[in-house]
Amino acid sequence: MSTIKIHDKEFTPYITDQEIQEKIQLLAQQLKKDYGNKKPLFLSILNGSFLFTADLFKYLDFEAEVCFVKLASYKGVSSTGNVITAIGLDTNLNDRHVIILEDIIDTGKTLHHFLPQLQSQQLASLKIAVLLNKKEALAYPIKVDYDCFEIPNKFVVGYGLDYDGLGRNSKDIYQLKED
């Protein structure tokens, strides 16, 4: 892994694809213990979590469904403060075990604004699974139930995460280079 440049910023190697896959396999094993006989619905938050969701589903060896919703609150390297629902939820969640799949929890604002929509339905249960958890950046009361990595409050790209639309296609994760 070498340094990459996206737009006007440089990013240094942070987490390898191999490390990511190992953690996702462990998550799949834990989810099987917790939900193996419940046929959960995984709710993947686009755009960032598409690779995480696809890879996780490769390792799930029990009945599960997936659907997607598009939420956004980022522009550039910081949150805009506004949450946009670009593609809404079109699946009946009544009496379902729902697991939200998110690429990263940063301030938690996006999920903070989306969770009430889910909680207003008659769910059997609701859990949150994330690839990356930035606990020190959390500004809203979001309880993450499963995380693959806890990371410091640094901007990262790759493996589905972007900087102004680019960088999602890297199989590894990079962090913004310090000046």
Sine and cosine of phi, psi and omega as CSV:
sin_phi,cos_phi,sin_psi,cos_psi,sin_omega,cos_omega
0.00,0.00,0.74,-0.67,0.05,-1.00
-0.82,-0.58,0.18,-0.98,0.02,-1.00
-0.87,0.49,0.61,-0.80,0.06,-1.00
-0.84,-0.55,0.40,-0.92,0.04,-1.00
-0.88,-0.47,0.76,-0.65,0.07,-1.00
-0.79,-0.62,0.82,-0.57,-0.11,-0.99
0.79,0.61,-0.89,-0.46,-0.07,-1.00
-0.97,-0.25,0.17,0.99,-0.11,-0.99
-0.87,-0.50,0.50,-0.87,0.09,-1.00
-0.96,-0.28,0.60,-0.80,-0.03,-1.00
-0.79,-0.62,0.65,-0.76,-0.02,-1.00
-0.96,-0.29,0.45,-0.89,0.00,-1.00
-0.83,0.55,0.62,-0.79,-0.04,-1.00
-0.72,-0.69,-0.85,0.52,0.00,-1.00
-0.76,-0.66,0.78,-0.62,-0.04,-1.00
-0.99,0.15,0.35,-0.94,0.07,-1.00
-0.84,0.54,-0.65,0.76,0.00,-1.00
-0.88,0.48,-0.70,0.72,0.03,-1.00
-0.89,0.46,-0.65,0.76,0.01,-1.00
-0.88,0.47,-0.75,0.66,-0.05,-1.00
-0.89,0.46,-0.63,0.77,0.03,-1.00
-0.88,0.47,-0.69,0.72,0.00,-1.00
-0.93,0.38,-0.62,0.79,0.01,-1.00
-0.92,0.39,-0.61,0.79,0.06,-1.00
-0.89,0.46,-0.66,0.75,0.05,-1.00
-0.90,0.44,-0.65,0.76,0.04,-1.00
-0.88,0.47,-0.69,0.73,0.00,-1.00
-0.87,0.49,-0.64,0.77,0.04,-1.00
-0.90,0.43,-0.67,0.74,0.01,-1.00
-0.91,0.41,-0.66,0.75,0.01,-1.00
-0.90,0.43,-0.57,0.82,0.05,-1.00
-0.90,0.44,-0.66,0.75,0.05,-1.00
-0.88,0.48,-0.68,0.73,-0.10,-1.00
-0.99,0.13,-0.50,0.87,-0.15,-0.99
-0.73,-0.68,0.14,0.99,-0.12,-0.99
-0.82,0.58,-0.44,0.90,-0.01,-1.00
-0.91,-0.41,0.26,0.97,-0.09,-1.00
-0.93,-0.37,-0.05,1.00,-0.02,-1.00
0.72,0.69,0.90,0.43,-0.04,-1.00
-0.94,0.34,0.31,-0.95,0.12,-0.99
-0.95,-0.31,0.87,-0.49,0.06,-1.00
-1.00,-0.02,0.81,-0.59,-0.02,-1.00
-0.95,-0.31,0.97,-0.23,-0.08,-1.00
-1.00,0.00,0.78,-0.62,-0.02,-1.00
-1.00,-0.03,0.90,-0.44,0.00,-1.00
-1.00,0.04,0.39,-0.92,0.11,0.99
-1.00,0.00,-0.47,0.88,-0.22,-0.98
-0.86,0.50,-0.50,0.87,-0.14,-0.99
-1.00,-0.03,0.17,0.99,-0.08,-1.00
-0.90,0.43,-0.63,0.77,0.02,-1.00
-0.95,0.31,-0.68,0.73,0.04,-1.00
-0.84,0.54,-0.72,0.69,-0.01,-1.00
-0.90,0.44,-0.73,0.69,-0.02,-1.00
-0.88,0.48,-0.71,0.70,-0.01,-1.00
-0.93,0.38,-0.67,0.75,0.03,-1.00
-0.86,0.52,-0.69,0.73,-0.04,-1.00
-0.90,0.43,-0.45,0.89,0.06,-1.00
-0.91,0.42,-0.49,0.87,-0.07,-1.00
-0.99,-0.11,-0.18,0.98,0.01,-1.00
-0.98,0.20,0.83,-0.56,0.02,-1.00
-0.89,-0.46,0.68,0.73,0.10,-0.99
-0.58,-0.81,0.24,-0.97,-0.03,-1.00
-0.92,0.40,0.79,-0.61,0.03,-1.00
-0.40,-0.92,0.46,-0.89,0.05,-1.00
-0.89,-0.47,0.33,-0.94,0.05,-1.00
-0.69,-0.73,0.60,-0.80,0.19,-0.98
-0.62,-0.78,0.23,-0.97,-0.15,-0.99
-0.81,-0.58,0.56,-0.83,0.13,-0.99
-0.68,-0.73,0.59,-0.80,-0.01,-1.00
-0.95,-0.32,0.88,-0.47,0.07,-1.00
-0.82,-0.57,0.50,-0.87,0.01,-1.00
-0.52,-0.85,0.59,-0.81,0.10,-0.99
-0.55,-0.83,0.10,1.00,-0.06,-1.00
-0.94,-0.33,0.56,-0.83,0.20,-0.98
-0.59,-0.80,0.83,-0.55,-0.08,-1.00
0.95,0.31,-0.74,-0.67,-0.04,-1.00
-0.96,-0.27,0.17,0.98,0.01,-1.00
-0.65,-0.76,0.33,-0.94,-0.02,-1.00
-0.96,0.29,0.62,-0.78,0.03,-1.00
-0.98,0.18,-0.30,0.95,-0.07,-1.00
1.00,0.02,-0.19,0.98,0.03,-1.00
-0.93,-0.36,0.69,-0.72,0.04,-1.00
-0.97,-0.24,0.80,-0.60,-0.02,-1.00
-0.92,-0.38,0.76,-0.64,0.13,-0.99
-0.99,-0.15,0.97,-0.23,-0.07,-1.00
-1.00,0.05,-0.58,0.82,0.08,-1.00
-0.78,-0.63,0.84,-0.54,-0.09,-1.00
-1.00,0.04,0.15,-0.99,0.00,-1.00
-0.99,0.14,0.82,-0.58,-0.04,-1.00
-0.85,-0.53,0.39,0.92,-0.04,-1.00
-0.90,-0.44,0.66,-0.75,0.06,-1.00
-0.95,0.31,0.85,-0.53,-0.05,-1.00
-0.98,-0.22,0.04,1.00,-0.04,-1.00
-0.82,0.57,0.82,-0.57,0.05,-1.00
0.88,0.48,0.44,0.90,0.01,-1.00
-0.97,-0.22,0.52,-0.86,0.18,-0.98
-1.00,0.05,0.93,-0.37,-0.10,-0.99
-0.95,-0.32,0.74,-0.67,0.07,-1.00
-0.84,-0.54,0.91,-0.42,0.06,-1.00
-0.97,0.24,0.74,-0.67,0.09,-1.00
-0.94,-0.34,0.86,-0.51,-0.05,-1.00
-0.77,-0.64,0.62,-0.78,0.02,-1.00
-0.93,0.38,-0.68,0.73,-0.08,-1.00
-0.48,-0.88,0.64,-0.77,0.18,-0.98
-0.96,-0.29,0.88,-0.48,-0.03,-1.00
-0.95,-0.32,-0.98,-0.20,0.05,-1.00
-0.97,0.26,-0.42,0.91,-0.04,-1.00
1.00,-0.02,0.01,1.00,-0.07,-1.00
-0.87,0.49,-0.68,0.73,-0.04,-1.00
-0.85,0.52,-0.79,0.61,-0.01,-1.00
-0.93,0.36,-0.57,0.82,0.03,-1.00
-0.82,0.57,-0.62,0.78,-0.01,-1.00
-0.99,0.12,-0.38,0.93,-0.04,-1.00
-1.00,-0.02,-0.56,0.83,-0.08,-1.00
-0.83,0.56,-0.65,0.76,0.03,-1.00
-0.85,0.53,-0.55,0.84,0.06,-1.00
-0.88,0.47,-0.63,0.77,0.01,-1.00
-0.97,0.26,-0.69,0.72,-0.08,-1.00
-0.93,0.38,-0.31,0.95,0.03,-1.00
-0.97,0.24,-0.20,0.98,0.04,-1.00
-1.00,-0.06,0.24,-0.97,-0.06,-1.00
-1.00,0.02,0.95,0.32,-0.02,-1.00
-0.98,0.22,0.54,-0.84,0.15,-0.99
-0.95,0.31,-0.63,0.78,0.07,-1.00
-0.28,-0.96,0.33,-0.94,0.02,-1.00
-0.64,-0.77,0.82,-0.57,0.04,-1.00
-0.74,-0.67,0.32,-0.95,0.01,-1.00
-0.84,-0.55,0.79,-0.61,0.08,-1.00
-0.86,-0.52,0.77,-0.64,-0.03,-1.00
-0.78,-0.63,0.48,-0.88,0.12,-0.99
-0.96,0.27,-0.78,0.62,-0.07,-1.00
-0.85,-0.53,0.74,-0.67,-0.02,-1.00
-0.86,-0.51,0.92,-0.39,0.05,-1.00
-0.99,-0.13,0.97,0.24,-0.08,-1.00
-0.83,0.56,-0.62,0.78,-0.07,-1.00
-0.95,0.31,-0.24,0.97,0.03,-1.00
-1.00,-0.07,-0.19,0.98,-0.10,-0.99
-0.87,0.49,0.83,-0.56,-0.01,-1.00
-0.89,-0.45,-0.11,0.99,-0.02,-1.00
-0.81,-0.58,0.45,-0.89,-0.07,-1.00
-0.97,0.24,0.97,0.24,0.02,-1.00
-0.96,-0.29,0.81,-0.59,0.05,-1.00
-0.99,-0.15,0.92,-0.39,0.06,-1.00
-1.00,0.05,0.82,-0.57,-0.04,-1.00
-1.00,0.00,-0.52,0.85,0.00,-1.00
-0.66,-0.75,0.76,-0.65,0.16,-0.99
-0.68,-0.74,0.51,-0.86,0.03,-1.00
-1.00,0.04,-0.65,0.76,-0.02,-1.00
-0.65,-0.76,0.66,-0.75,0.25,-0.97
-0.99,-0.14,0.78,-0.63,-0.04,-1.00
-0.79,-0.62,0.38,-0.93,0.06,-1.00
-0.94,0.33,0.17,-0.99,-0.04,-1.00
-0.98,0.21,0.94,0.35,0.05,-1.00
-0.81,-0.59,0.51,-0.86,-0.02,-1.00
-0.97,0.25,0.76,-0.65,-0.03,-1.00
-0.79,-0.61,0.44,-0.90,0.05,-1.00
-0.68,-0.73,0.26,-0.97,0.05,-1.00
0.98,-0.22,0.29,-0.96,0.01,-1.00
0.76,0.65,0.74,0.67,0.05,-1.00
0.99,-0.15,-0.36,0.93,-0.01,-1.00
-1.00,0.01,0.61,-0.79,-0.11,-0.99
-0.81,-0.58,0.24,-0.97,0.22,-0.98
-0.85,-0.53,0.95,-0.30,-0.05,-1.00
0.74,0.67,0.75,0.66,0.11,-0.99
1.00,0.00,-0.26,0.97,-0.04,-1.00
-0.93,-0.37,0.39,-0.92,0.08,-1.00
0.98,-0.19,-0.18,0.98,-0.04,-1.00
-0.89,0.46,-0.46,0.89,-0.15,-0.99
-0.99,0.13,0.03,1.00,0.07,-1.00
-0.98,0.21,0.69,-0.73,0.03,-1.00
-0.98,0.21,-0.27,0.96,0.04,-1.00
-0.96,-0.26,0.23,-0.97,0.05,-1.00
-0.95,-0.32,0.68,-0.73,-0.01,-1.00
-0.86,-0.51,0.46,-0.89,0.09,-1.00
-0.90,-0.43,0.46,-0.89,-0.01,-1.00
-0.85,0.53,0.77,-0.64,-0.03,-1.00
-0.95,0.33,0.74,-0.67,0.04,-1.00
-0.96,0.29,0.63,-0.77,0.04,-1.00
-0.98,0.20,0.00,0.00,0.00,0.00
